[in-house]
Amino acid sequence: MGSYRGSSIIKWAYTLAGPVLALIAFIITFYFDPLNFGSQQPLSAIPAFLLSIIILIINQNISTNHEMQRASIYSDRIYEAIKDYMHVTPAGSPENAMQYIIGRIPILREVKNTSFNIEGEIERADEKFYKTSQYYEAKQQIANYSTRGMIWKDLGDRYALDRFRSIHKISNKLSKSRESKYKFKLLIHNEPQINFIILEYKDGNREVLFNWDFRGIGQDPTVLLSRDRQIIEMFSIQYEHLWRKASLDHDNTETKSTSVKYD
């Protein structure tokens, strides 16, 4: 309870600090008139206003970095919590794990997926996963079933953008008069994030597949699967936190023209 209260205080402090400092800066700059506008006192409001905006922008950047650091810390806690946990099953290579998911797409209600990579490992990830026949088939199935009521939410970085746009384009072509339920958001991040995918079935059961990351030198990952409620809940909280911090693809003209709504 104490740590939660302290976290809330820090959050509110970051939220209020910017507007308060901006207001103080505006008042001081306006009344002391450092640029000596003299009789043209109304003009002194211009630098005061600009200084206030700059302070607000700096505060927003500090607040955003603080939130991303919290997300990174939360990711580390997840790894610590599950690394020695026994309620997990090896699902095999990323290709095999994706084949597992493809076979279950017809009975899925909702999927929450992440796709984060780091520059040094993206080439290996492409070779072993993103440019394989399994992933190509998965893109087709995702686009197809997202027009039949299945919700698929992708969350990724700049390396995932082209893949997300491709699925979105295919889904829109297939949807015709129906509404596509494929959604994606982008997250700009400095620290590596966990890659995982949460599957929710039509009968209400859920499972999570994680450890997709190509980050070990000379060693490809073995994807792990868990149906443990506590593990799934940890990943669900992490996903919702990241989804709220992510942004839409504002540069995609097709996204702008579609009527699909993003949560």
N, C-alpha and C positions, 0 to 999 in steps of 0.2 A: 504493500500500500504506500509506504514511504517513497519508494523509487518511482512509483506511478505519479504521486503527487509532485515530486521534484521534476519529473519529465514534463508534466502539464504546466508547471510554473515557467520552466525554460521555454516551452513552446509559446506561451502567452507573452513572455518577455521579448522573444524574437518578433512576434506579431506586432506588438505595440511600440517597440523601440523606433522603428522606421518613421511612422507618422508623427510621433512625439518629437524626435530629432528634426524632422523636416519642418514642423511647425515652429520650433525654437529658432532654427536657421532662418526661416522666412522673416520672423519678427525682428531678429537682430539685424539681418541684412537690410531690411526695409527702413528701419528707424535710424540706423547708424550711417546708412548711405555711403558705403566704402568707395563707390565710383564717383561721388560728388556730383550728383545730378542737380543739387541746389534747388532752385525755384521750380524745376521740373520734377517735383517729388514723386508724382505718379509713375514716372519712368523707373524709379528705384525698385518698384515692385517686380520688374522684369528679371533682373539678376537674382532677386530674392526667390522668385518663383522657380527659376532654373536650378538654383542651388538646392531647393527643396526636392525637386524631381530627381536630381542626381543622388541625393541622400536616400530617397525611396528606392531607387534602382539598386544601389549598393546594398541596402538592407535586404531587398528581395533576393539578390544573389547569395548573400550570406545565409539567409533562411533556407534557400533551396539546397545549398551545399550541406547544411546541417541535417536536413531531412534525408539526403542521400547517404550521409555517413551513418545515420540511424538505420537505414535499410541495409547497409553493408554489415553493420554490427549484428542486425537481426539474422542475416544470412549465415554469419559465422556461428551464431547460437544454434541454428537449425542443424548445421553440420555436426556440431559437438553433441547435440541431443540424439542424433540418429546413427553416428558412426559405429557405435557398439551395440545398437539395438538389433534384436533378433527377428523382429516382425517384418523382414524384407526378403524378397526372392529375386535372384538374378534373372533378368529378362534377356540377357545376351547383348550383342553389339547394338549400336543405334539402328542399323538396318533391320535387324531382327525385331527390335522393340517397335519400330515403325510398322513393320509387317503385322505385328500383334495388334496395333491400334487400328490399322486398315481393316482387319477382319472383324472389328467390333463397331465400326462406324455406324452400321445400320441400326444398332440398338442403343446408341448414345443420345442423350438429351442435351448435354452441354459439355464443352471442352474448353479448358483454360490453359494456354500454352505460352511458354517463353522461348525466345530465341536470341540469346546474347553470346557474343563472341569477342575475342580480343585479337588484335591485328596479327600477332605472331602465330596464331593457330587457325585463322580462317581458311588458309589454303588446305590444311589437312582436313578440316571439317567439310569443305567442299568435296574433296576427293572421296572421303569415306562415308559421307551422308547426304549433303544437300544436292549433289549431282549424281545420285544413284537412282536406279529404276524404282526403288521402293519409295523414295521421297517424291519422285515425279507422279507415281500412282496416287500417293497420298494427297497431293495437291488437287488432282482431278476429283478424288472422292470427297475431299473437304468442300470444294466448290459445288459439287453436285448435291450433297446432303444438306448443305447450309441453305439450299432453296427448298428443302423438304421439312423444315422445322427444327433441324439441329442447330444449336448455337455454338459457333466456334469463335473464340476470342484469342487473337495472337498479340503478343506483346514482345517487342524486340528493339534492336538498335539500328544504326544506319546500314550495317551489313545485311540486315534482314529485309530492308525496305523493298528491294526489287522483287523478292519472293512474295512478300505480302501483297504488293500491287498486282502481281501476276494472278494470285488466287482470287483477289477482289475482282479483277477484270473478267476472269473465267466465270466466277459466280454471278456477276451481273448479266453476262451473256446468257447463262442458263436460266436465270430467274424469270425472264420475260415479264409476265404480269404479277408474278409472286415476289414477295419481299425476301431478299437475301438476308440471312442471319449471320453472315460472316463479318466480323469486325476486327480492326487492328488499331493499335496505338504504338507510338514510338517513345523511347526513353533515352535521353542523353545521359550517359553515366561515365564516371571516371574509373570506378572500381569494378572488377569482375563481379557478375551476378550469377546466382544459381540458375541453371536451366532445368526446368521440370515441366510436366504436363499433368493436369488433373482431369480425370475422366469421370463424368457423372452419367450413369445409365438410366434408362427409362423406368427401371424398377426402383430407383432411388439409391442404389449402391454406388459407391465411389472408390476410386483407387488413384494412386499417384505414381508416376514413373519419373525417376530423377537420376542424376549422375550421367548426363549426356555430354558433359564438357570435354572437349579435346584440349586439355591443358597439361597433360603429363608428357614430358619429352620421351618419345620413343614408345609410348604406351597409350593405346586407344582405350576409351572408357567401356566399362560394362554397366549397362543401364540396370537400375534396381527398381523393383516394383513393391509397393506396400498397399495393403487394404486396412491398415491400422488407423483407427479413427483419430487418434491424437496426432499422428504424423501428418495425415491429410489435413487436419485443421491447422497445423503450423504452416504448411505450404499455402493453404487457402488464405490465411491472414497475410502472408507475405505477398501473394499475388494481388490481393485487393489494395494493399498499400502501394505497390508499384503501379497498378492500373490508374489509381487516382492521381499519381504524380506524372503520368505519361501524357502525351499530347497527340492530337489527331494529325494526319498527314495533310497539312494545309496546302502543300504544293501539288497534290494529285488532282488533276482536273476531273477525273472520273469520280473521285470521292466527293468533290464539290457538287457534281451534277446529280448524284444519286440521292434518293430520299431516305436511305438507311439512317437510322438514328443510333448514335453511340452513347453508351451509358457513361 
